[in-house]
């Protein structure tokens, strides 16, 4: 309750806000970013929305996404709000945020991830690890302050919840989450629009990319792990973008022969990203990802490292 009141007060008192979501933005990152911007606009505040990486095509239906930029001037703001960032590195701007803190710019952390290196840096940690998503957490805040949730805002919030619960299928979909979903639908949230964009409307380039990844899918019996790889060349030849890799690991995770799924894929800037998924309650993928400098949730985590994937004609590969 203390963080609720502190957040409410600082939003009323401060004038110029920088909103930052995590790299490789998903539906919850985009949804929470846009949702917070709607609140600040209502308060008559100045703000800028920032995502280090471009917004994936599947989330372009979320209102105002075209106003999200990829860079900023720190000195232009008196408050920075970090939304859905699992750790400082995931913001894409760790050093600049640290510098902003040293200049007495207020840092607000709105998140549902476990405790991380943002917590000691932030002036306010409005965090609930029991929430399915940052958007569910923002819904609670909006209701708590009596903010009018329009049909557009309801769709934005439900998009984030839908994304982070895997279409209401993951174990983080609690009884309370279903109550929030029902309330958002009663307020005009467009579930059909959300599901058709996130699940159904895939470009041919994405399907080609998914086909390549599935053709390389293998099982490591010793570790109960399914894994696959994509090179930058694969992505380019499919006519796809890095954004279109989003969601692929969830598809691969549907195999019955494994407890964990790993997708490794190259980016065009000389890095390799890893996405991890599981449905096993006994596995903590955030700990596994932390070994490579990454993080996330128990059942969904990721990491990034330098290197390239070397793939031979027989389909065998190694990281170099």
N, C-alpha and C positions, 0 to 999 in steps of 0.2 A: 504493500500500500504506500510505503514511503517513496519508492521509485515512481509510482503512478503520479503522486502529487508533485514531485520534483519535475517530472517530465511535463506535466500540465503547466506548471509555473514558468518553466524556461521557454516553452513554446509561446506563451503569452508575452513574456518580457523581452525576448530577443527579436531581432529584426531581419537578419540576413543569414540564410541557411544553405549549407552545402549538403546534399543528400548523395550518399555513395553506397551502391550495392556491390556484390562480389563479382570477381572475374568469371567468365563463362556463365553469364546470368541465366537462371532458369525462371520458371513461372513465378515462384515465390519472391525471387529477387526483383524482378520487374514489377510484379504486383504490389509489393510493399513500397517500392520506390514511388510508383505512380500514386498509390493510395495516400502516402504521407504528403505528397505535393498538393493533393486536393485539399487536405486539411490546412496546409500553410496558405494556400490561395484564399481559403475561406477567412482566415485570420488577417488577410491583407499583407502577408509577409513576402519578402523577396526570397527567391530560392533558385538553385540550379541542381538538376538531376544529373548524376554522372555514373557511367559504367565504363570501366577500362576496355572491355570487349564489346563488340557490336551485339545488338539484340537479335537473337535467333528469329528466323522467319515465322516460326509457329506461334510466337508471342506478339506479332505485329497487330493483332486485333485488339490488344489492350490499349485503351484510350490514352493519348498523349505520349506514347512511346517515342514518337518522332522528335520530341523535345529533349530527349536524353542525349547528353554530350559525352565525349570520351576524355576530356581534360578540363582543367580549371586553374584559376589563380587563387592560391590560398588566402592571400591578404584581403580578398574581396568579401570575406565572410567572418561573422562573429561566432558561428556555431556550426559544427559538423555532426551530421546524423549518419551513423553507420547502420545499414539495414541488411539483415540476414547474412552477415559476414561471420564465418566460423572462426576466423583468426585474422590478425592484422595483415598477414601476407596476402590473404584472399581479397583484400580491398583493391589490390593492384597499385596502391600508393602508400606503402608502409612508412617510408622515410619522410614523406611530405606530411603525413598525419602526425608523426612524432614531432616534426618541426612546428606544426601548427599548435600542438599541445604546449610546447616550450614558449610559444608566443601568447599563451593564455587564451587561446581560442577554445571554447567549450566543446567537449566531445560527448556525444550521446550514443549509446550502444543499444539498439533494439534488435533482439535476436532470440532464437530458441535453441541455439547450439550449447554444448557443455562449456564450462569455464575455460577461458583461453587467455592469450596475451593482450586482448583488447580490454578485458575487465579492469586491470589496475590502471590503464591509461584513461579510461572513460570517467567523466564526472558523474554520469548517470548510467547505470546498467538496468534498462528495462527489459528483463530477460525472464523467460519461463521455459525451462527445458521440457516441461510436460505438454506444451503447445505443439500442435502438429506442424506449425509453420509460423513465420513472421507475420503473415497475413491474418492468421487466427489471433495472434497476439494484438495486432492493430485493431481488429474487430472489437476485442474486449476494451481496448482503450477508447475507441470512438463511442461505444455504447456508454462507457463510464463517464465521459464528459458531455454526453447528450448530443453528439454530432450527428447531423442528419445523413443517413446512408442512402444515397440515391441508387437507382437501378444500375447506373454505370459503375459507381463505386462498389456496389455489391458484386457485380461481375468481376471487377478487378480483384477484390479480396478472395472470391471463390476460386479464381484462377490459380492463385498462390496455394490455396489449400488443396485443390485438385492435383496440382503438380507434386507437392511434397508428400501427399498420401498415396501417390500412384493411382489416382482415380478412385480414392476412398478404399483402397485394398490393403495398404500397409498397416502394420500393427500400431502405428502412431495415430490411427484414426480412432479416437476414443468416443465414448458416449457423448461427452461434452462437444467434441468436434462435430458429430452428427447434428447436435442441437444448433450449433453455429451455422452449419450448412443449411438446415431447414429454415432458419431465420433469414439467411441471405437470399434463399430462393423466394421466400415470402415478400422480400423487399425488391424483387425483380431481377435477381441474378440470372443470366442467360446460360444455363448449363449446356444446352445444345451447342451454342456458339463456342463455349470453352472446349468441349469434348471433340467437336468437329475440327477445330484448329489444332489442338494439341495431339490428338490421336489419329484422326482420319485424313486430313488434308495434307498428305505427304507429296512433295515434288518427286518426279522420276529420279532425279539425281540422288535424293535421300535413299530411295528404294534400291538403287544400284549399289550405293555405299553399304547399305545393310546386307545386301546379298554377298558382297565381298567379305565382310566381317563374319557372316554366318558360315561361309564356305571354309573359313580358316579356324572355326571354333574347335577347340580341343579340350579334353578333360585330363587333368592331372589327378590320378586316383590317389596318390599319396597324400595330397592336400585337399582332396574333395573340391577342387577348383576348376571352373570352366574359364577359358581365356581365349582371347583373340587379339589381333593387331591390325592396325591400318597405317599405311605410310602416307606421307604428303602426296606422293605420286598417285596413290589410290584415290585420294580425295579430289585431286586435280583431274584425273582421267574420268571420274564419275560426273564431272561438271558440278561438283558440290562445294560447299564452304565448310570451314571448321564448325560453324554453328550447327550444321546438319548432323554432326556426330551426337548432338544432344539427344538423350533418350534411348540411344542404341543399346547402352549397357543394360537398361531395364528389360529390353527385349531378350537379350542374351541370357539374362538372369532367370528366364522362365524354364530353363532346362532342369529336368528332374534328377540328373545324374551328379549334381554338385551342390555344395552348400555355399560356395562363394563364386562370384563372377568378377573377372578382371578384364577390362578393355584398355589396351595401350594404343595410343595414336599420336602421330607426329603433327606438329603445328608447322606453319611456314616460317617461323622465326627460330628454328633450330632447337626446339624443345620437344619433349615427350610428355604427354599428359596421361595419367592413369585414373580410371574410374572404377570404383569397387562397389559391389552390391551384394547383399545377402538378405535372407528372410529368417535366418537362424538367430534365435534370442540369445544363444550362448556365445555368439561371436561379436567382437567389438572391432569393426573396421577402422574406426578413428585411430585406434592404437597402431594398427598396421600401416595406415597412411602416414602417421607421424614419423615412422622410421625413414620416410623419404621427404620429410619436411612438409607434409600435407596435414589434412585433418578432415573433420566433418562429423557425421553422426555414427552411431554404432552400426547401423545397417546401410549407410550410404556415405561414402567418403571418397576423397580424391587427392592427387598429388601432382606435382610438376617437377621435371628435372631436365637438365641439359642432355643432349645426345641425339642419336639417330637410330632408327630400326633398320637393320640389315636383313633383307629377305632374299633367300635363294630360290631357284626354280622349283625345288621340291616342296617349297612352302615352309621350310624351317627358317627360323629367325633368331637374331640376337640383338641386344642393345649395345651400342658402342658410343 
